[in-house]
Amino acid sequence: MQTITITGGQPLQGNIRPAAAKNSVLPLLAATLLCGGPCCLRGVPELADVDTSLALLAAVGARAVRHGPDLCTLPVPAADLCGEIPPPLAGAMRSSVFYLAPLLCRAGTVRLPLPGGCRLGPRPVDIHLAGLAAMGAQVELEGEAATLRRFGPLRGTDFALRLPSVGATMTLLMAACCAMGTTVLRGAACEPEVCDLAQFLRACGAQISGAGTPVIVVRGRHALDGVAYTPVPDRIAAATYAAAAAAAGGRVTVEGCAPRYYRAFLDFLRDCGVEVCLDGDAVTLARDPALRLRGGRDLYANAWPAFATDTAPLAAAVLLEAEGPSVIYDHLFANRFSCAEGFAAMGAGCSVRGRALYIAGGAQLRAARVTAPDLRGGAALLVAALAARGTTILRDPGHIRRGYADLPGDLARLGGRCIRRKNAE
């Protein structure tokens, strides 16, 4: 198990630029299986989930090669593709679900063990399966796996998602590109990463309109071309750096990520008393560490464009020492605030009731030994430790590197006292 040692009380200074978005890169890697030519994804960070995706591509017969920050995939004949996704890879990340549609379209069959990832509560794949069934796929559920087959090409359909699931929207968007006829997806997710996937598929030759709205229309075609493409910057990483600046104090400029991608989080920080200055795609955040932030916030995390669920634990870390009680409710995930136990160990008054985290505010955070419960909860504990007195030991069983190539190193380059130790007891 790795450990991260954080000594708090050091204001942050400097400029930082987030890498390509994890939540775009992972579906884009799966989507390259639909392409009849080579693809290149530029600026892909070295994340644990990217490593898992590359292993998954290799397991089904595809090939991807890294050239510095770029990942290149080569076209694979359908006859050489295997539709069997190994259980260890499916269980390693939630994003294994993105291989359902590409393998179904290309190989004709796919078997997916239930995907893993962070334990955030129930995350069913029923919308993915229902939409693919509406396109003509035969779906069989067996124990903890789903097997899908098609007999002939998928067909366009008019399908309403029962809720705006990002993953299901992406799955059905990929399937619709290779279906015969026109597909209409109603109640679709509108997140920037959905728009990014649509933009990639359009660059490959797909005909897609309405991405970024609740109604997406796709006119299917037999094959897509290869393309060189730069994914959108990681808005959650940008919010993490912003949260770190708010918690530790100092002055940090986050470059290369348009403020509109994480505007709700920036508005929250401004309401708390952080100085937020926008200049094109750069955001400068400044806070005097001698002054307390304002609490009394009532946040509700939901689908885009609402307050992003992945930023909810980060907001909690900012509010622990703020003046006044706050509450954060997460509409999407039942177990979003597993980090509360770590916050409490650091001296914060907080409690979880259902999907809500109640924060007393006014804490004087102190060093503790804590464990990252999941990706964003681990990042939030790291942010809180920047504000704590003394040296915090954060045990991380591998969660944080699933979404950040080197978050401790990033914060250290801004002046934070963070050291990651590998293979520590």
ABEGO torsion letter per residue (X at the ends): XBBBBBBBGBBBBEBBBBBBBAAAAAAAAAAAAABABBBBBBGBBBBAAAAAAAAAAAAAGBBBBBBEABBBBBBBBAAABBABBBAAAAAABAAAAAAAAAAAAAAGBBBBBBBBEBBAEBBBAAAAAAAAAAAGBBBBBBEABBBBBBBEBBBBBBBBBABBBAAAAAAAAAAAAABBEBBBBBGBBABAAAAAAAAAAAAAGBBBBGBGBABBBBBBBABBBBBBBBBBBBAAAAAAAAAAAAAAEEBBBBBGBBAAAAAAAAAAAAAAGBBBBBBEABBBBBBBAABBBBBGBBBBBBBOABBBAAAAAAAAAAAAABBEBBBBBBAABAAAAAAAAAAAAAGBBBBBBEABBBBAEGBBBBBBBBBBABAAAAAAAAAAAAABBEBBBBBBAGAAAAABABAAAAAAAAGBBBBBBBGBX
